[in-house]
Amino acid sequence: MRRISILVFLLVVFSAAFSFVIQPFGLFGNVELVRHDLTALIKVVPFVEFELGQNILTLDNINALLNEEQVNINESAFADALANGFKLSAPISLGTYLNLKLGALRLVPYVRVDGNISLELPKTFAELLVEDTLIDHTYNDTKEDFLNASIMANGGIALLLGDFYVAGNAFVPVLFSDPSQTMMTVSYTSSSTPAYAELNGVGKIRAYSLVSLNDVRTGNIDGLMDELNHFENYGLSVEIGYGNDNFGVAVRNIVITPAKAWYAFEVTGDGKVTYTAQGTDITFEATYSISEPTVARLLTPASITPPIQITGYFKNDGFIMWGVMGSYWLDGNWAVKGYAGLNIGIARAYYMLGYNQINYSHTIGVGMNLFLLNADLKLTATTNSLLPSSNSTPGIGFALTMSGGL
């Protein structure tokens, strides 16, 4: 009898080893993926993910800055910026979900903060830095929505039955930029007689939040809790999806009620660079100013609606594991990822390649499955080119997901 019990236990552990805490491309593209986190009754799963991608500084220039050496400003170093403008992206996601298995039904309550902050400066910046300019000529460029912030706090519950799920979600804006009020203007003018050149830049950022960012900065917990207790300001959305062991699709952010943001955050800045020459007397001056950030409560709240997101995945979890996943937002953003690796049950290792309109991401991931405690770690290097080189513009990223329970 004892041998039978031990054998049954070993079979359970062995068969369970071929499930895993998380798929390499993450969970919240499709909640059906939580079926792979090895939950027999209940598990708690905290997670965090961050990535930074940019096309502004090359690896050689980053090394030069760190070593206090000369930074190369030429067409080779700024090739991508000349074609697309200076760009930077910083997506982030962190939170916790609970997986409760009740027979064929799974309940997945969760809280998470996720979103992205991206920067896109006019191409004129790069052109004026490295390309030839005409004397006695004026250059102008204006870029709206040059800084895009879309960070939301979410809480809800998903119900999974078989291969289908539906989720109800409440959301509030942590930081949501106003594209029509966030802009930058760049101008350049020059003359031959007298020898003179002037570069001007003026920018403004305006964003909204449910809570006062002054309360966040000063740690005013009472003020924050007072705002968060007004549930009538929360937005409501639903999410529906289908997923099995190999294929899945989901539609997210189907907004029923927009969120209300009562606070506006605004900051302005300007800069000026001048060059004058009279004979051998050459003068070069640079000035800039940035206003103190202002936070004001609005008389009428701003209505915040995140764009609908459509996701899909196709994967195989055998000994040689592989998968692809894509996301498309109705505001025009999109991202794709693909991975391949080895799965030996209690451990797996994989390589993942991704692209998000700004940079490529190269990720090495490892996971361990210890039944009661699982973990998945991803380390990412980003670059503006598929194959990194000395003129590539690097970034970093990481993701960690852990799971504990039965």
Secondary structure, 3 states (H helix, E strand, C coil): CHHHHHHHHHHHHHHHCCCCCCCCCCCCCCHHHHHHCCCCCEEEEEEEEEECEECCCCHHHHHHHHCCCCCCCCCCCCHHHHHHCCEEEEEEEEEEEEEEEECCEEEEEEEEEEEEEEEECCHHHHHHHHCCCCCCCEEEEEEECCEEEEEEEEEEEEEEECCEEEEEEEEEEEEEECCCCCEEEEEEEEECCCEEEEEEEEEEEEEEECCCHHHHHHCCHHHHHHHHCCHHHCEEEEEEEEECCCEEEEEEEEEEECEEEEEEEEEEEEEEEEEEEECCEEEEEEEEEECCCEEEEEEEEEEECCCCEEEEEEEECCCEEEEEEEEEECCCCEEEEEEEEEECCCEEEEEEEEECCCCEEEEEEEEEECCCEEEEEEEEEEECCCCCCCCCCCEEEEEEEEEEEC
